Amino acid sequence: MRDVAQRFNERFGATLVVPEGRIPEVGARIMDLQDPTSKMSTTSVADNGRIHVLDDPKVVTKKIKSAVTDSGSEVRRAPDKPGISNLIELLSVIQERSPESVEQEFEGQQYGPFKGAVADAVVDYLTPVRERYHELRADEGELLRILGEGADRARAIASETIADVRERMGVGTQG
């Protein structure tokens, strides 16, 4: 979107707001649980390498507890420990705290208890989203009403910008 807005503004004058990128230092890329050198993705070959928002809590727990870790047992980030580093970052993002504080909390502990804590945190984090999804899906009519309301609000907000874009481009204007 940044590229589109910048190109449009260069060609037609300042019209669109260029969105600012917000890339966090920690957690910008959550890595695959089975291949911690690759980004977690829905296109990954192995389903147990990714967590789906709607996964059952038992499935999430199993995936995290079977996540690939590195040799050793120290809960500490390091370039040669991508598996445990990934889980540390995942927990730090979910709990909105620094990776260093996660390392301090689990200092002297083994991977097993740490993975259990990560699994519990991920399950707790996803539970309200999963519950709300099932609540909304249970009433198709209400879901369609909510979506319609959102579309109407978006249309109202966007209509002024669309009019400005059309005027700048010289299309769809009346005169």
Summary of the structure (lengths in Angstrom):
residues: 175
radius of gyration: 22.4
end to end distance: 30.8
largest distance: 75.3
contacts: 420
relative contact order: 0.11
helix: 58%
strand: 1%
